[in-house]
Amino acid sequence: MEVFEFVKETILELSDIGESDLTPQLKLVDLGLDSLDYVQIQVAVKKKYGVQIRPEVYVSGKVQTLGDFCEYIESSRIVEADTAN
């Protein structure tokens, strides 16, 4: 769960949420983050993993929990690596 740990650390830097509350089951809406926080997370993910997170990901309802978000990053990372080769 390397991606989860990275995202978790990034969120901890941005919010007052307790570390024990950051579980894969936590809904993104329950994080209490604002749009600037999400942009900072997106930039960090782009720098670390080379994955561009599109706004449709949130709007579509495919990504609702922190675990979903991390799975999206992981699967996008694999796809982008495959297309780069």
N, CA, C and O atoms as a Maestro MAE file, in Angstrom:
{
 s_m_m2io_version
 :::
 2.0.0
}

f_m_ct {
 s_m_title
 :::
 protein
 m_atom[340] {
  # First column is atom index #
  i_m_mmod_type
  r_m_x_coord
  r_m_y_coord
  r_m_z_coord
  i_m_residue_number
  s_m_chain_name
  s_m_pdb_residue_name
  s_m_pdb_atom_name
  i_m_atomic_number
  :::
  1 25 0.835 -1.204 0.000 1 A "MET " " N  " 7
  2 3 0.000 0.000 0.000 1 A "MET " " CA " 6
  3 2 0.870 1.254 0.000 1 A "MET " " C  " 6
  4 15 0.605 2.195 0.749 1 A "MET " " O  " 8
  5 25 1.885 1.270 -0.820 2 A "GLU " " N  " 7
  6 3 2.757 2.435 -0.917 2 A "GLU " " CA " 6
  7 2 1.976 3.697 -1.270 2 A "GLU " " C  " 6
  8 15 2.212 4.754 -0.685 2 A "GLU " " O  " 8
  9 25 1.051 3.595 -2.218 3 A "VAL " " N  " 7
  10 3 0.271 4.752 -2.643 3 A "VAL " " CA " 6
  11 2 -0.578 5.262 -1.479 3 A "VAL " " C  " 6
  12 15 -0.643 6.468 -1.239 3 A "VAL " " O  " 8
  13 25 -1.224 4.353 -0.758 4 A "PHE " " N  " 7
  14 3 -2.052 4.756 0.376 4 A "PHE " " CA " 6
  15 2 -1.219 5.521 1.407 4 A "PHE " " C  " 6
  16 15 -1.654 6.559 1.907 4 A "PHE " " O  " 8
  17 25 -0.043 5.023 1.721 5 A "GLU " " N  " 7
  18 3 0.812 5.689 2.714 5 A "GLU " " CA " 6
  19 2 1.218 7.084 2.247 5 A "GLU " " C  " 6
  20 15 1.255 8.020 3.045 5 A "GLU " " O  " 8
  21 25 1.520 7.225 0.960 6 A "PHE " " N  " 7
  22 3 1.889 8.530 0.419 6 A "PHE " " CA " 6
  23 2 0.722 9.496 0.493 6 A "PHE " " C  " 6
  24 15 0.880 10.630 0.944 6 A "PHE " " O  " 8
  25 25 -0.450 9.054 0.052 7 A "VAL " " N  " 7
  26 3 -1.641 9.906 0.076 7 A "VAL " " CA " 6
  27 2 -1.994 10.267 1.517 7 A "VAL " " C  " 6
  28 15 -2.350 11.410 1.806 7 A "VAL " " O  " 8
  29 25 -1.898 9.313 2.398 8 A "LYS " " N  " 7
  30 3 -2.189 9.539 3.814 8 A "LYS " " CA " 6
  31 2 -1.270 10.617 4.393 8 A "LYS " " C  " 6
  32 15 -1.740 11.533 5.068 8 A "LYS " " O  " 8
  33 25 0.013 10.514 4.138 9 A "GLU " " N  " 7
  34 3 0.966 11.511 4.632 9 A "GLU " " CA " 6
  35 2 0.671 12.895 4.055 9 A "GLU " " C  " 6
  36 15 0.779 13.903 4.753 9 A "GLU " " O  " 8
  37 25 0.302 12.935 2.789 10 A "THR " " N  " 7
  38 3 -0.029 14.207 2.144 10 A "THR " " CA " 6
  39 2 -1.253 14.836 2.798 10 A "THR " " C  " 6
  40 15 -1.271 16.038 3.060 10 A "THR " " O  " 8
  41 25 -2.268 14.030 3.060 11 A "ILE " " N  " 7
  42 3 -3.486 14.530 3.707 11 A "ILE " " CA " 6
  43 2 -3.188 14.992 5.128 11 A "ILE " " C  " 6
  44 15 -3.712 16.018 5.562 11 A "ILE " " O  " 8
  45 25 -2.371 14.267 5.848 12 A "LEU " " N  " 7
  46 3 -2.016 14.654 7.222 12 A "LEU " " CA " 6
  47 2 -1.348 16.027 7.262 12 A "LEU " " C  " 6
  48 15 -1.538 16.787 8.212 12 A "LEU " " O  " 8
  49 25 -0.569 16.341 6.232 13 A "GLU " " N  " 7
  50 3 0.078 17.648 6.152 13 A "GLU " " CA " 6
  51 2 -0.917 18.767 5.897 13 A "GLU " " C  " 6
  52 15 -0.666 19.919 6.254 13 A "GLU " " O  " 8
  53 25 -2.051 18.432 5.277 14 A "LEU " " N  " 7
  54 3 -3.023 19.447 4.873 14 A "LEU " " CA " 6
  55 2 -4.191 19.628 5.844 14 A "LEU " " C  " 6
  56 15 -4.902 20.631 5.777 14 A "LEU " " O  " 8
  57 25 -4.388 18.681 6.729 15 A "SER " " N  " 7
  58 3 -5.617 18.712 7.531 15 A "SER " " CA " 6
  59 2 -5.352 18.419 9.002 15 A "SER " " C  " 6
  60 15 -4.234 18.111 9.415 15 A "SER " " O  " 8
  61 25 -6.413 18.526 9.761 16 A "ASP " " N  " 7
  62 3 -6.362 18.223 11.197 16 A "ASP " " CA " 6
  63 2 -6.895 16.825 11.491 16 A "ASP " " C  " 6
  64 15 -7.127 16.478 12.649 16 A "ASP " " O  " 8
  65 25 -7.087 16.034 10.459 17 A "ILE " " N  " 7
  66 3 -7.624 14.689 10.634 17 A "ILE " " CA " 6
  67 2 -6.583 13.831 11.350 17 A "ILE " " C  " 6
  68 15 -5.394 13.894 11.039 17 A "ILE " " O  " 8
  69 25 -7.037 13.037 12.299 18 A "GLY " " N  " 7
  70 3 -6.136 12.139 13.006 18 A "GLY " " CA " 6
  71 2 -5.684 11.004 12.110 18 A "GLY " " C  " 6
  72 15 -6.443 10.519 11.270 18 A "GLY " " O  " 8
  73 25 -4.451 10.588 12.295 19 A "GLU " " N  " 7
  74 3 -3.891 9.529 11.458 19 A "GLU " " CA " 6
  75 2 -4.716 8.249 11.520 19 A "GLU " " C  " 6
  76 15 -4.877 7.562 10.511 19 A "GLU " " O  " 8
  77 25 -5.237 7.929 12.699 20 A "SER " " N  " 7
  78 3 -6.014 6.700 12.852 20 A "SER " " CA " 6
  79 2 -7.353 6.768 12.118 20 A "SER " " C  " 6
  80 15 -7.967 5.734 11.851 20 A "SER " " O  " 8
  81 25 -7.809 7.984 11.790 21 A "ASP " " N  " 7
  82 3 -9.068 8.143 11.057 21 A "ASP " " CA " 6
  83 2 -8.896 7.934 9.555 21 A "ASP " " C  " 6
  84 15 -9.873 7.710 8.841 21 A "ASP " " O  " 8
  85 25 -7.667 8.006 9.081 22 A "LEU " " N  " 7
  86 3 -7.408 7.862 7.647 22 A "LEU " " CA " 6
  87 2 -7.292 6.393 7.277 22 A "LEU " " C  " 6
  88 15 -6.210 5.807 7.300 22 A "LEU " " O  " 8
  89 25 -8.427 5.823 6.940 23 A "THR " " N  " 7
  90 3 -8.500 4.423 6.539 23 A "THR " " CA " 6
  91 2 -8.942 4.347 5.084 23 A "THR " " C  " 6
  92 15 -9.507 5.310 4.566 23 A "THR " " O  " 8
  93 25 -8.701 3.241 4.422 24 A "PRO " " N  " 7
  94 3 -9.161 3.101 3.036 24 A "PRO " " CA " 6
  95 2 -10.681 3.243 2.886 24 A "PRO " " C  " 6
  96 15 -11.162 3.587 1.806 24 A "PRO " " O  " 8
  97 25 -11.432 2.987 3.942 25 A "GLN " " N  " 7
  98 3 -12.892 3.060 3.880 25 A "GLN " " CA " 6
  99 2 -13.438 4.482 4.056 25 A "GLN " " C  " 6
  100 15 -14.620 4.723 3.813 25 A "GLN " " O  " 8
  101 25 -12.593 5.417 4.474 26 A "LEU " " N  " 7
  102 3 -13.029 6.784 4.723 26 A "LEU " " CA " 6
  103 2 -13.491 7.435 3.429 26 A "LEU " " C  " 6
  104 15 -12.773 7.429 2.429 26 A "LEU " " O  " 8
  105 25 -14.685 7.993 3.454 27 A "LYS " " N  " 7
  106 3 -15.212 8.680 2.267 27 A "LYS " " CA " 6
  107 2 -14.470 10.001 2.074 27 A "LYS " " C  " 6
  108 15 -14.171 10.703 3.040 27 A "LYS " " O  " 8
  109 25 -14.178 10.329 0.819 28 A "LEU " " N  " 7
  110 3 -13.459 11.555 0.509 28 A "LEU " " CA " 6
  111 2 -14.204 12.786 1.015 28 A "LEU " " C  " 6
  112 15 -13.581 13.739 1.484 28 A "LEU " " O  " 8
  113 25 -15.529 12.771 0.924 29 A "VAL " " N  " 7
  114 3 -16.308 13.918 1.396 29 A "VAL " " CA " 6
  115 2 -16.159 14.125 2.896 29 A "VAL " " C  " 6
  116 15 -16.348 15.237 3.389 29 A "VAL " " O  " 8
  117 25 -15.822 13.069 3.624 30 A "ASP " " N  " 7
  118 3 -15.649 13.169 5.072 30 A "ASP " " CA " 6
  119 2 -14.274 13.696 5.478 30 A "ASP " " C  " 6
  120 15 -14.016 13.907 6.663 30 A "ASP " " O  " 8
  121 25 -13.395 13.909 4.505 31 A "LEU " " N  " 7
  122 3 -12.074 14.444 4.808 31 A "LEU " " CA " 6
  123 2 -12.144 15.917 5.215 31 A "LEU " " C  " 6
  124 15 -11.290 16.402 5.957 31 A "LEU " " O  " 8
  125 25 -13.156 16.617 4.730 32 A "GLY " " N  " 7
  126 3 -13.294 18.030 5.049 32 A "GLY " " CA " 6
  127 2 -12.267 18.915 4.354 32 A "GLY " " C  " 6
  128 15 -11.953 20.005 4.832 32 A "GLY " " O  " 8
  129 25 -11.746 18.446 3.228 33 A "LEU " " N  " 7
  130 3 -10.758 19.214 2.482 33 A "LEU " " CA " 6
  131 2 -11.443 20.177 1.530 33 A "LEU " " C  " 6
  132 15 -12.555 19.919 1.071 33 A "LEU " " O  " 8
  133 25 -10.780 21.285 1.235 34 A "ASP " " N  " 7
  134 3 -11.333 22.213 0.249 34 A "ASP " " CA " 6
  135 2 -10.677 21.968 -1.111 34 A "ASP " " C  " 6
  136 15 -9.800 21.115 -1.245 34 A "ASP " " O  " 8
  137 25 -11.111 22.722 -2.105 35 A "SER " " N  " 7
  138 3 -10.625 22.479 -3.466 35 A "SER " " CA " 6
  139 2 -9.118 22.712 -3.582 35 A "SER " " C  " 6
  140 15 -8.451 22.017 -4.348 35 A "SER " " O  " 8
  141 25 -8.575 23.666 -2.845 36 A "LEU " " N  " 7
  142 3 -7.134 23.896 -2.880 36 A "LEU " " CA " 6
  143 2 -6.368 22.699 -2.319 36 A "LEU " " C  " 6
  144 15 -5.304 22.342 -2.824 36 A "LEU " " O  " 8
  145 25 -6.919 22.085 -1.274 37 A "ASP " " N  " 7
  146 3 -6.292 20.884 -0.712 37 A "ASP " " CA " 6
  147 2 -6.241 19.769 -1.753 37 A "ASP " " C  " 6
  148 15 -5.228 19.085 -1.898 37 A "ASP " " O  " 8
  149 25 -7.351 19.596 -2.477 38 A "TYR " " N  " 7
  150 3 -7.381 18.554 -3.506 38 A "TYR " " CA " 6
  151 2 -6.377 18.843 -4.620 38 A "TYR " " C  " 6
  152 15 -5.750 17.928 -5.153 38 A "TYR " " O  " 8
  153 25 -6.230 20.117 -4.964 39 A "VAL " " N  " 7
  154 3 -5.242 20.486 -5.981 39 A "VAL " " CA " 6
  155 2 -3.842 20.143 -5.485 39 A "VAL " " C  " 6
  156 15 -3.024 19.628 -6.247 39 A "VAL " " O  " 8
  157 25 -3.559 20.424 -4.212 40 A "GLN " " N  " 7
  158 3 -2.247 20.101 -3.659 40 A "GLN " " CA " 6
  159 2 -2.000 18.591 -3.659 40 A "GLN " " C  " 6
  160 15 -0.882 18.145 -3.918 40 A "GLN " " O  " 8
  161 25 -3.029 17.814 -3.371 41 A "ILE " " N  " 7
  162 3 -2.896 16.354 -3.424 41 A "ILE " " CA " 6
  163 2 -2.628 15.911 -4.859 41 A "ILE " " C  " 6
  164 15 -1.775 15.057 -5.102 41 A "ILE " " O  " 8
  165 25 -3.360 16.497 -5.809 42 A "GLN " " N  " 7
  166 3 -3.177 16.141 -7.211 42 A "GLN " " CA " 6
  167 2 -1.765 16.457 -7.685 42 A "GLN " " C  " 6
  168 15 -1.157 15.667 -8.407 42 A "GLN " " O  " 8
  169 25 -1.243 17.609 -7.282 43 A "VAL " " N  " 7
  170 3 0.116 17.995 -7.672 43 A "VAL " " CA " 6
  171 2 1.133 17.025 -7.068 43 A "VAL " " C  " 6
  172 15 2.076 16.608 -7.741 43 A "VAL " " O  " 8
  173 25 0.939 16.670 -5.805 44 A "ALA " " N  " 7
  174 3 1.857 15.734 -5.147 44 A "ALA " " CA " 6
  175 2 1.832 14.372 -5.838 44 A "ALA " " C  " 6
  176 15 2.881 13.761 -6.045 44 A "ALA " " O  " 8
  177 25 0.644 13.898 -6.193 45 A "VAL " " N  " 7
  178 3 0.504 12.607 -6.876 45 A "VAL " " CA " 6
  179 2 1.151 12.670 -8.261 45 A "VAL " " C  " 6
  180 15 1.817 11.724 -8.682 45 A "VAL " " O  " 8
  181 25 0.959 13.769 -8.956 46 A "LYS " " N  " 7
  182 3 1.551 13.936 -10.284 46 A "LYS " " CA " 6
  183 2 3.080 13.907 -10.197 46 A "LYS " " C  " 6
  184 15 3.743 13.266 -11.013 46 A "LYS " " O  " 8
  185 25 3.636 14.612 -9.195 47 A "LYS " " N  " 7
  186 3 5.097 14.635 -9.021 47 A "LYS " " CA " 6
  187 2 5.645 13.260 -8.658 47 A "LYS " " C  " 6
  188 15 6.667 12.831 -9.194 47 A "LYS " " O  " 8
  189 25 4.967 12.577 -7.752 48 A "LYS " " N  " 7
  190 3 5.470 11.299 -7.240 48 A "LYS " " CA " 6
  191 2 5.253 10.144 -8.220 48 A "LYS " " C  " 6
  192 15 6.150 9.331 -8.442 48 A "LYS " " O  " 8
  193 25 4.051 10.083 -8.802 49 A "TYR " " N  " 7
  194 3 3.683 8.912 -9.613 49 A "TYR " " CA " 6
  195 2 3.466 9.202 -11.098 49 A "TYR " " C  " 6
  196 15 3.310 8.274 -11.892 49 A "TYR " " O  " 8
  197 25 3.456 10.474 -11.477 50 A "GLY " " N  " 7
  198 3 3.229 10.811 -12.876 50 A "GLY " " CA " 6
  199 2 1.799 10.588 -13.325 50 A "GLY " " C  " 6
  200 15 1.535 10.437 -14.518 50 A "GLY " " O  " 8
  201 25 0.871 10.567 -12.370 51 A "VAL " " N  " 7
  202 3 -0.541 10.323 -12.681 51 A "VAL " " CA " 6
  203 2 -1.318 11.633 -12.615 51 A "VAL " " C  " 6
  204 15 -1.314 12.326 -11.597 51 A "VAL " " O  " 8
  205 25 -1.977 11.953 -13.710 52 A "GLN " " N  " 7
  206 3 -2.838 13.134 -13.770 52 A "GLN " " CA " 6
  207 2 -4.238 12.727 -13.322 52 A "GLN " " C  " 6
  208 15 -4.856 11.857 -13.934 52 A "GLN " " O  " 8
  209 25 -4.736 13.347 -12.266 53 A "ILE " " N  " 7
  210 3 -6.080 13.023 -11.766 53 A "ILE " " CA " 6
  211 2 -7.059 14.019 -12.360 53 A "ILE " " C  " 6
  212 15 -6.986 15.220 -12.103 53 A "ILE " " O  " 8
  213 25 -7.959 13.503 -13.144 54 A "ARG " " N  " 7
  214 3 -8.940 14.346 -13.821 54 A "ARG " " CA " 6
  215 2 -10.154 14.584 -12.921 54 A "ARG " " C  " 6
  216 15 -10.534 13.702 -12.150 54 A "ARG " " O  " 8
  217 25 -10.766 15.770 -13.014 55 A "PRO " " N  " 7
  218 3 -11.937 16.080 -12.168 55 A "PRO " " CA " 6
  219 2 -13.090 15.091 -12.340 55 A "PRO " " C  " 6
  220 15 -13.868 14.874 -11.411 55 A "PRO " " O  " 8
  221 25 -13.199 14.494 -13.522 56 A "GLU " " N  " 7
  222 3 -14.281 13.539 -13.778 56 A "GLU " " CA " 6
  223 2 -14.232 12.354 -12.813 56 A "GLU " " C  " 6
  224 15 -15.251 11.717 -12.546 56 A "GLU " " O  " 8
  225 25 -13.048 12.071 -12.302 57 A "VAL " " N  " 7
  226 3 -12.877 10.954 -11.374 57 A "VAL " " CA " 6
  227 2 -13.769 11.159 -10.149 57 A "VAL " " C  " 6
  228 15 -14.406 10.222 -9.668 57 A "VAL " " O  " 8
  229 25 -13.803 12.379 -9.661 58 A "TYR " " N  " 7
  230 3 -14.620 12.677 -8.483 58 A "TYR " " CA " 6
  231 2 -16.101 12.744 -8.840 58 A "TYR " " C  " 6
  232 15 -16.949 12.210 -8.125 58 A "TYR " " O  " 8
  233 25 -16.396 13.405 -9.951 59 A "VAL " " N  " 7
  234 3 -17.775 13.635 -10.355 59 A "VAL " " CA " 6
  235 2 -18.484 12.338 -10.743 59 A "VAL " " C  " 6
  236 15 -19.682 12.192 -10.502 59 A "VAL " " O  " 8
  237 25 -17.763 11.413 -11.330 60 A "SER " " N  " 7
  238 3 -18.355 10.175 -11.839 60 A "SER " " CA " 6
  239 2 -18.899 9.269 -10.731 60 A "SER " " C  " 6
  240 15 -19.778 8.442 -10.975 60 A "SER " " O  " 8
  241 25 -18.378 9.428 -9.529 61 A "GLY " " N  " 7
  242 3 -18.789 8.564 -8.433 61 A "GLY " " CA " 6
  243 2 -17.999 7.272 -8.358 61 A "GLY " " C  " 6
  244 15 -18.236 6.450 -7.472 61 A "GLY " " O  " 8
  245 25 -17.055 7.080 -9.286 62 A "LYS " " N  " 7
  246 3 -16.222 5.873 -9.266 62 A "LYS " " CA " 6
  247 2 -15.278 5.877 -8.070 62 A "LYS " " C  " 6
  248 15 -14.929 4.827 -7.531 62 A "LYS " " O  " 8
  249 25 -14.876 7.072 -7.669 63 A "VAL " " N  " 7
  250 3 -13.948 7.228 -6.555 63 A "VAL " " CA " 6
  251 2 -14.688 7.921 -5.422 63 A "VAL " " C  " 6
  252 15 -14.955 9.121 -5.478 63 A "VAL " " O  " 8
  253 25 -15.017 7.147 -4.392 64 A "GLN " " N  " 7
  254 3 -15.753 7.713 -3.272 64 A "GLN " " CA " 6
  255 2 -14.987 7.638 -1.960 64 A "GLN " " C  " 6
  256 15 -15.206 8.452 -1.062 64 A "GLN " " O  " 8
  257 25 -14.087 6.664 -1.847 65 A "THR " " N  " 7
  258 3 -13.347 6.484 -0.598 65 A "THR " " CA " 6
  259 2 -11.861 6.720 -0.834 65 A "THR " " C  " 6
  260 15 -11.399 6.801 -1.972 65 A "THR " " O  " 8
  261 25 -11.147 6.825 0.234 66 A "LEU " " N  " 7
  262 3 -9.701 6.983 0.141 66 A "LEU " " CA " 6
  263 2 -9.073 5.761 -0.535 66 A "LEU " " C  " 6
  264 15 -8.122 5.893 -1.307 66 A "LEU " " O  " 8
  265 25 -9.601 4.594 -0.246 67 A "GLY " " N  " 7
  266 3 -9.129 3.374 -0.893 67 A "GLY " " CA " 6
  267 2 -9.376 3.391 -2.394 67 A "GLY " " C  " 6
  268 15 -8.510 2.999 -3.176 67 A "GLY " " O  " 8
  269 25 -10.578 3.851 -2.803 68 A "ASP " " N  " 7
  270 3 -10.888 3.976 -4.235 68 A "ASP " " CA " 6
  271 2 -9.897 4.918 -4.913 68 A "ASP " " C  " 6
  272 15 -9.403 4.647 -6.007 68 A "ASP " " O  " 8
  273 25 -9.621 6.021 -4.239 69 A "PHE " " N  " 7
  274 3 -8.705 7.031 -4.765 69 A "PHE " " CA " 6
  275 2 -7.311 6.431 -4.985 69 A "PHE " " C  " 6
  276 15 -6.689 6.651 -6.025 69 A "PHE " " O  " 8
  277 25 -6.839 5.688 -4.014 70 A "CYS " " N  " 7
  278 3 -5.513 5.065 -4.114 70 A "CYS " " CA " 6
  279 2 -5.486 3.986 -5.198 70 A "CYS " " C  " 6
  280 15 -4.495 3.849 -5.914 70 A "CYS " " O  " 8
  281 25 -6.562 3.230 -5.315 71 A "GLU " " N  " 7
  282 3 -6.654 2.216 -6.377 71 A "GLU " " CA " 6
  283 2 -6.637 2.879 -7.748 71 A "GLU " " C  " 6
  284 15 -6.019 2.371 -8.684 71 A "GLU " " O  " 8
  285 25 -7.320 4.018 -7.862 72 A "TYR " " N  " 7
  286 3 -7.327 4.757 -9.131 72 A "TYR " " CA " 6
  287 2 -5.901 5.187 -9.495 72 A "TYR " " C  " 6
  288 15 -5.474 5.034 -10.640 72 A "TYR " " O  " 8
  289 25 -5.173 5.722 -8.517 73 A "ILE " " N  " 7
  290 3 -3.799 6.154 -8.766 73 A "ILE " " CA " 6
  291 2 -2.950 4.961 -9.198 73 A "ILE " " C  " 6
  292 15 -2.202 5.043 -10.172 73 A "ILE " " O  " 8
  293 25 -3.069 3.860 -8.474 74 A "GLU " " N  " 7
  294 3 -2.283 2.661 -8.791 74 A "GLU " " CA " 6
  295 2 -2.596 2.136 -10.187 74 A "GLU " " C  " 6
  296 15 -1.681 1.820 -10.947 74 A "GLU " " O  " 8
  297 25 -3.863 2.040 -10.528 75 A "SER " " N  " 7
  298 3 -4.228 1.514 -11.853 75 A "SER " " CA " 6
  299 2 -3.828 2.487 -12.958 75 A "SER " " C  " 6
  300 15 -3.419 2.056 -14.037 75 A "SER " " O  " 8
  301 25 -3.937 3.780 -12.710 76 A "SER " " N  " 7
  302 3 -3.531 4.779 -13.709 76 A "SER " " CA " 6
  303 2 -2.023 4.752 -13.898 76 A "SER " " C  " 6
  304 15 -1.520 4.946 -15.005 76 A "SER " " O  " 8
  305 25 -1.324 4.514 -12.830 77 A "ARG " " N  " 7
  306 3 0.137 4.425 -12.871 77 A "ARG " " CA " 6
  307 2 0.567 3.261 -13.772 77 A "ARG " " C  " 6
  308 15 1.507 3.392 -14.556 77 A "ARG " " O  " 8
  309 25 -0.111 2.150 -13.656 78 A "ILE " " N  " 7
  310 3 0.187 0.968 -14.472 78 A "ILE " " CA " 6
  311 2 -0.130 1.248 -15.937 78 A "ILE " " C  " 6
  312 15 0.665 0.918 -16.817 78 A "ILE " " O  " 8
  313 25 -1.283 1.853 -16.204 79 A "VAL " " N  " 7
  314 3 -1.691 2.169 -17.577 79 A "VAL " " CA " 6
  315 2 -0.719 3.139 -18.214 79 A "VAL " " C  " 6
  316 15 -0.296 2.948 -19.354 79 A "VAL " " O  " 8
  317 25 -0.360 4.187 -17.471 80 A "GLU " " N  " 7
  318 3 0.560 5.191 -18.026 80 A "GLU " " CA " 6
  319 2 1.940 4.603 -18.269 80 A "GLU " " C  " 6
  320 15 2.606 4.985 -19.231 80 A "GLU " " O  " 8
  321 25 2.382 3.693 -17.428 81 A "ALA " " N  " 7
  322 3 3.673 3.026 -17.631 81 A "ALA " " CA " 6
  323 2 3.629 2.163 -18.874 81 A "ALA " " C  " 6
  324 15 4.597 2.119 -19.633 81 A "ALA " " O  " 8
  325 25 2.502 1.466 -19.097 82 A "ASP " " N  " 7
  326 3 2.356 0.618 -20.274 82 A "ASP " " CA " 6
  327 2 2.348 1.437 -21.564 82 A "ASP " " C  " 6
  328 15 2.933 1.024 -22.566 82 A "ASP " " O  " 8
  329 25 1.690 2.588 -21.542 83 A "THR " " N  " 7
  330 3 1.611 3.402 -22.750 83 A "THR " " CA " 6
  331 2 2.925 4.126 -23.035 83 A "THR " " C  " 6
  332 15 3.174 4.542 -24.166 83 A "THR " " O  " 8
  333 25 3.764 4.278 -22.011 84 A "ALA " " N  " 7
  334 3 5.057 4.923 -22.201 84 A "ALA " " CA " 6
  335 2 6.063 3.989 -22.891 84 A "ALA " " C  " 6
  336 15 7.041 4.444 -23.485 84 A "ALA " " O  " 8
  337 25 5.808 2.699 -22.805 85 A "ASN " " N  " 7
  338 3 6.739 1.724 -23.396 85 A "ASN " " CA " 6
  339 2 6.363 1.359 -24.792 85 A "ASN " " C  " 6
  340 15 7.045 0.551 -25.424 85 A "ASN " " O  " 8
  :::
 }
 m_bond[339] {
  # First column is bond index #
  i_m_from
  i_m_to
  i_m_order
  :::
  1 1 2 1
  2 2 3 1
  3 3 4 2
  4 3 5 1
  5 5 6 1
  6 6 7 1
  7 7 8 2
  8 7 9 1
  9 9 10 1
  10 10 11 1
  11 11 12 2
  12 11 13 1
  13 13 14 1
  14 14 15 1
  15 15 16 2
  16 15 17 1
  17 17 18 1
  18 18 19 1
  19 19 20 2
  20 19 21 1
  21 21 22 1
  22 22 23 1
  23 23 24 2
  24 23 25 1
  25 25 26 1
  26 26 27 1
  27 27 28 2
  28 27 29 1
  29 29 30 1
  30 30 31 1
  31 31 32 2
  32 31 33 1
  33 33 34 1
  34 34 35 1
  35 35 36 2
  36 35 37 1
  37 37 38 1
  38 38 39 1
  39 39 40 2
  40 39 41 1
  41 41 42 1
  42 42 43 1
  43 43 44 2
  44 43 45 1
  45 45 46 1
  46 46 47 1
  47 47 48 2
  48 47 49 1
  49 49 50 1
  50 50 51 1
  51 51 52 2
  52 51 53 1
  53 53 54 1
  54 54 55 1
  55 55 56 2
  56 55 57 1
  57 57 58 1
  58 58 59 1
  59 59 60 2
  60 59 61 1
  61 61 62 1
  62 62 63 1
  63 63 64 2
  64 63 65 1
  65 65 66 1
  66 66 67 1
  67 67 68 2
  68 67 69 1
  69 69 70 1
  70 70 71 1
  71 71 72 2
  72 71 73 1
  73 73 74 1
  74 74 75 1
  75 75 76 2
  76 75 77 1
  77 77 78 1
  78 78 79 1
  79 79 80 2
  80 79 81 1
  81 81 82 1
  82 82 83 1
  83 83 84 2
  84 83 85 1
  85 85 86 1
  86 86 87 1
  87 87 88 2
  88 87 89 1
  89 89 90 1
  90 90 91 1
  91 91 92 2
  92 91 93 1
  93 93 94 1
  94 94 95 1
  95 95 96 2
  96 95 97 1
  97 97 98 1
  98 98 99 1
  99 99 100 2
  100 99 101 1
  101 101 102 1
  102 102 103 1
  103 103 104 2
  104 103 105 1
  105 105 106 1
  106 106 107 1
  107 107 108 2
  108 107 109 1
  109 109 110 1
  110 110 111 1
  111 111 112 2
  112 111 113 1
  113 113 114 1
  114 114 115 1
  115 115 116 2
  116 115 117 1
  117 117 118 1
  118 118 119 1
  119 119 120 2
  120 119 121 1
  121 121 122 1
  122 122 123 1
  123 123 124 2
  124 123 125 1
  125 125 126 1
  126 126 127 1
  127 127 128 2
  128 127 129 1
  129 129 130 1
  130 130 131 1
  131 131 132 2
  132 131 133 1
  133 133 134 1
  134 134 135 1
  135 135 136 2
  136 135 137 1
  137 137 138 1
  138 138 139 1
  139 139 140 2
  140 139 141 1
  141 141 142 1
  142 142 143 1
  143 143 144 2
  144 143 145 1
  145 145 146 1
  146 146 147 1
  147 147 148 2
  148 147 149 1
  149 149 150 1
  150 150 151 1
  151 151 152 2
  152 151 153 1
  153 153 154 1
  154 154 155 1
  155 155 156 2
  156 155 157 1
  157 157 158 1
  158 158 159 1
  159 159 160 2
  160 159 161 1
  161 161 162 1
  162 162 163 1
  163 163 164 2
  164 163 165 1
  165 165 166 1
  166 166 167 1
  167 167 168 2
  168 167 169 1
  169 169 170 1
  170 170 171 1
  171 171 172 2
  172 171 173 1
  173 173 174 1
  174 174 175 1
  175 175 176 2
  176 175 177 1
  177 177 178 1
  178 178 179 1
  179 179 180 2
  180 179 181 1
  181 181 182 1
  182 182 183 1
  183 183 184 2
  184 183 185 1
  185 185 186 1
  186 186 187 1
  187 187 188 2
  188 187 189 1
  189 189 190 1
  190 190 191 1
  191 191 192 2
  192 191 193 1
  193 193 194 1
  194 194 195 1
  195 195 196 2
  196 195 197 1
  197 197 198 1
  198 198 199 1
  199 199 200 2
  200 199 201 1
  201 201 202 1
  202 202 203 1
  203 203 204 2
  204 203 205 1
  205 205 206 1
  206 206 207 1
  207 207 208 2
  208 207 209 1
  209 209 210 1
  210 210 211 1
  211 211 212 2
  212 211 213 1
  213 213 214 1
  214 214 215 1
  215 215 216 2
  216 215 217 1
  217 217 218 1
  218 218 219 1
  219 219 220 2
  220 219 221 1
  221 221 222 1
  222 222 223 1
  223 223 224 2
  224 223 225 1
  225 225 226 1
  226 226 227 1
  227 227 228 2
  228 227 229 1
  229 229 230 1
  230 230 231 1
  231 231 232 2
  232 231 233 1
  233 233 234 1
  234 234 235 1
  235 235 236 2
  236 235 237 1
  237 237 238 1
  238 238 239 1
  239 239 240 2
  240 239 241 1
  241 241 242 1
  242 242 243 1
  243 243 244 2
  244 243 245 1
  245 245 246 1
  246 246 247 1
  247 247 248 2
  248 247 249 1
  249 249 250 1
  250 250 251 1
  251 251 252 2
  252 251 253 1
  253 253 254 1
  254 254 255 1
  255 255 256 2
  256 255 257 1
  257 257 258 1
  258 258 259 1
  259 259 260 2
  260 259 261 1
  261 261 262 1
  262 262 263 1
  263 263 264 2
  264 263 265 1
  265 265 266 1
  266 266 267 1
  267 267 268 2
  268 267 269 1
  269 269 270 1
  270 270 271 1
  271 271 272 2
  272 271 273 1
  273 273 274 1
  274 274 275 1
  275 275 276 2
  276 275 277 1
  277 277 278 1
  278 278 279 1
  279 279 280 2
  280 279 281 1
  281 281 282 1
  282 282 283 1
  283 283 284 2
  284 283 285 1
  285 285 286 1
  286 286 287 1
  287 287 288 2
  288 287 289 1
  289 289 290 1
  290 290 291 1
  291 291 292 2
  292 291 293 1
  293 293 294 1
  294 294 295 1
  295 295 296 2
  296 295 297 1
  297 297 298 1
  298 298 299 1
  299 299 300 2
  300 299 301 1
  301 301 302 1
  302 302 303 1
  303 303 304 2
  304 303 305 1
  305 305 306 1
  306 306 307 1
  307 307 308 2
  308 307 309 1
  309 309 310 1
  310 310 311 1
  311 311 312 2
  312 311 313 1
  313 313 314 1
  314 314 315 1
  315 315 316 2
  316 315 317 1
  317 317 318 1
  318 318 319 1
  319 319 320 2
  320 319 321 1
  321 321 322 1
  322 322 323 1
  323 323 324 2
  324 323 325 1
  325 325 326 1
  326 326 327 1
  327 327 328 2
  328 327 329 1
  329 329 330 1
  330 330 331 1
  331 331 332 2
  332 331 333 1
  333 333 334 1
  334 334 335 1
  335 335 336 2
  336 335 337 1
  337 337 338 1
  338 338 339 1
  339 339 340 2
  :::
 }
}
